[in-house]
Amino acid sequence: MTKESYKWIGLFVILTVGTFLFQTHLYVVIYASFFAIFAMSWSFFTSFSGYLNLGHVIFIGIAGYTTAIFNYHLDFPMFLSIPLGIAIGAGGGWLLLNPLHRKITGLSFEMVTFLGILVLSDLVLTSYLRPITGADLGISPIDSLLSSFPLSISLIALLCLSGYFFIWFLNSRYGKVLDFARTNTDLVKTAGLDPHKYSGLCLLYSGIVGAIGGALYIHFSGSAGVSNTFALDFQIHMIVMAIIGGRFSMFGSIFGAYFVILLEELLRGMVTGPIENLVVYSIGFGVYFFSPEGLFPRIASIKKRLTG
């Protein structure tokens, strides 16, 4: 096995041990694992493609609403509705965002993806779709994934396998071309290659992992609504996690998600929701200002210096 394999195996062991240590707070561990999946999958495309995707929740939301609709309205069991949600969420999100990223770049792409989540969130709230989406009430109740050790371990395994695959992709020929395209698109075109082919693959893989997390997250939540699918603060939350941990590192995005969720759990009994968000976002601003690479790479560099 490669050195990279041992790193992800080590992370799996550490998080599994943590699951057993936090038996009384298993819900928090599972919740943090979901957001680690979201933050890492967002960071994978945004950090390494050169496109700032402010609409990653499009994958998550379509997958979530799809599995909820099949489960609630058509009485599909979870083992059927979840794969359908993942397929439609990943495919639908990619078919929407991939043509956009081929046509527009920079601030235009950011604004369009941002507007995309606003349009979709308003769309599911309209009276026309109320019979299907439940509008502001959402779709509830749906079959639920209960807090359990098997679910927690499965999410950790999904997290580590996805992270390992992302690193493999970045180290492959596809990832090297993607890196060249991010810094010099004209050079890649001169070589006779289509840079959008590689960034499109990156977007697709990012969307697949996000859709898997979204479909599972909806059933863990027990309902599908704007707040846990297309909400703007849902998108901002995962971005802040990636920034705090280090968005150019898969391990950093994971670290940021667990850090923020555990911090919010500590603050929950002490301050109100707006103050809780203020603290988290202030930390994100401070980290980005003083240490743009994030906390995890900074901690790793300090450790490296100390150990020589």
N, C-alpha and C positions, 0 to 999 in steps of 0.2 A: 504493500500500500504506500501511497505517497504521503509526504509530510502534511499536505492539505487535508487528506483523509483523516489523519490522526487528530488534527485540530477540531474537525467537526464531530468526530467520535467523542473527543474530550468534552466538547460543549454539550453533547447529548447526555453524557454521564453527569456533568455538573448540574444541568437543569433537572435531570431525573432525580438526583439526590435532593435538590432543592424542593422538588415536589413532595417528597416524603417528609422533609423537615417542616414544610408549611401545610401540614395536613388540616389544620384548623382554618386555614385561609386558602383552600384549594381553588375556590372561585377566583380569587385574585390572580393566582398563578395561571389559570386557564385564560383569563381576560388579558393578562400581559402577553401570553403566547399568541393570542389572536392579533394583537396590535404589533407584535414583533414581526409577524407574517406580513401585515399590511405595510409597515414602515420599510421593511427590507425589500419587498416587491416594488414599492414606489421608488425607493432609492436606486434600485438596479437600473431602471430605465432612465430616470432623470439624471443621475450622476454620471453615467457612462455613455449616454447617447448624445448629450449636448442639448437636449430638449427639456425644458422645465414643464413637466406634466402636472397641471393643477386640477386634472379631472380623473385621477386614478380611481376615485370612488365610483366612476361609471362602471368599471368592471365589477366592483364589489356590489354596487346597488342593483345592477341588472341581474346578477347571479342570485342575490338575496331575494328580490321580488319574484323572480321566476320560480325558484324552488318553493317559495311560500304560496304562490298561486296554484301550482300543481298539487301541493300538499293539502291546501285548505279547500280550494274550489273543486278539484277533481279527485280528491281523496287518494292521491298517490302516496305510497309509503316513502319514507325518507331515502331508502336505498335506491329509489327511482327518481324522486324529485331532486335530490342533491346533484347527481351526475347531469341531469338535464339543466339544472340551474348553472352549473359550472360551464357546460358546453355553450349555452346561450349567452351567459355573461361574458365569457372570454371571447367567443366569436363575435357577438354583437358589439362589444366594446372595441374590439380590434377593427372591425369593419367601419366603425364610426371614426376612430382616431387615426388609423393608419393612412387613409387618404388625406387627412388634414396635415399630418406631419410630412407627407410627401410634397405638399403644395406650399406650406407656410412654415416659417421658422421664427426663432427669437420671440420678441414680445407678442407678436401676432398669435403664435401657437399657444402661448400662455393664456392670453385673453380668451381665445376661442374655447380652450378646455375649461377655463374658469366659468365662462358663460354656459358651457355644456351642462355642468352640474346644476346650475341655477335653472336652466330650462327643464331638465329632467325632474328636479325636485318639485317645480311648479306643475309639471305635467301630471305627476302621480297624485297631486292634490286637487286636480280639477274635478268638478262634479260629473263630467263626462266619463271619467274612469273610476268614479267612486264604487260602482258595483264590483270592479275587479281589484282595485288597489286599496279600497277602504278609505281613500283620501286622508284626512288628518287623523283618523282613528287607526289607520294601518290595517294589516291583516293579522288577525289574532282570534283564537289561539291556534297555533300550529304545533305539530309534534316537536318535542323538545329534546335536546341533548343535555342530559343531566351532568352536573359536576361530578366527575369520577376520575379515578386514577387512569383507567384505560383511555379516556378522552384526553387527559392532560399529557400522557406519554405519546399518544398518537399525534397531537399537535406539535410536540417537541420534535418528534421524528420528522414530521412534515417540514417543520422549520429548518432543521439541519440538512435534510435531503435537498430542499429548495436552495438553501445557501450554498451547498456543495456544487449543485448544478450551475448556479449563477457564476461561481468562481471558475468552474471548468469552462463555461462559455467565454468568459472574459479572457482566459488564458489560451483559448483556441485560436485558430486562424480567423474565425468570425469576429472574435473579440479584438484581435489586433487590427483588423481592418476598421472595425467600429471606432477604435481609439484614434486611428489616423484620420478617419472621417470627422471626428469631433473637433480635431485641431486644424485640419486642412482638407476640406471637402474637395477642393479642386485637384489636389494631388491624387486622391482616390479615383476621381473621374478620369484623370489623365491616364491612370493605369488600366482603364477600360472596365472599371467596376462601378456598380450602382450603390452608392452609400446608403440609400434608403432601404435597400434590401436587407442590410445588416441591422440598421436601426429598427426596421420593421419587425425583424425576428426578436430583437431585444424587447420591443413593445409587446409582442405576442406572449413571450415567456413571462414577462412581468404581469401581464393581464391574466394569464392562466393561474398563476399562484395567488394573485389577488382575488380571482373569482372563486377558487377553492376555499380560501379563507372566508370570503363573503357568504357563500352558501352555508358553510358550517356555522358561521357566527350568527346568522339569522335563526337557525334552529336552536342554538345555545341561548339566544335571547328570548325565544318563544314567540316572537312576533316580528313583522316586517313593517317598518315605517320610515319616514324621511330621516328621522334622527339617527338611525343606525344603518343608513344606506347612502343617500345623496346629500346629507347635510354638509354645509360648508365647514362648520367647526369640526366635523368628523375628519374631513380632508386636512384641515389645518393641524389637527392633533397629531396625525401620523407624520406630517412634515416636521413639526417641532421635535418629535421623538428622534427622527433621523438626524436632524441638525444637532441636537444635544449629544447624541451618541457618536455621530460621525457619519455623514451620508455617503462618503466615498469608501466606506468599509462595511461589508455585510455584517461583520461582528459588531461594528459600531452602531448600526441601525437597531440590531437586536438589543444591545446594551441600553440604548436610549429608550426603547419601548419598556423594558422591565424597570428601568430607573424611574420613568415618569409614572407608570401605573402604581408602583410601590410608594412613591412619594405622594400621589393622590390619595392612596389608601391611608397613609399616615395623617394627611391633612383633613380627611373627610369629617372626622369628629371634632375638629378644632375650628374650621372656618367654613364659610358658605361657598357654594359653587363658583360664583364670580371671582371671589378672592383666590380660590384654588386655581382657577385658570390664570389669574393674574400672576401668581407665583410661578407656575409652570412656564408661561410665556415669557416672563421676565428672565428666568433662567436660560431659556432658549435664546433670547436676545443677547444676554451677557456672554453665553458661550460662543455665539456667532461673532460677536464683536471682539472678544479677547482671544478666542481660540477657534478660528473658523473650521479647522479640521475636526473638531468635536472632542468630547472627553475621552473616548476609548483610545484613539490614536495617541492623544497626549499622555494618557496613563501608560500606554505601551512603550512610548519613547522614554519616559522617565524610568520605567522598569529596566529598559535596555541599558540606559546610562548607568544605573545603579549596579547592574550585574556585569558591567563591562562588555 
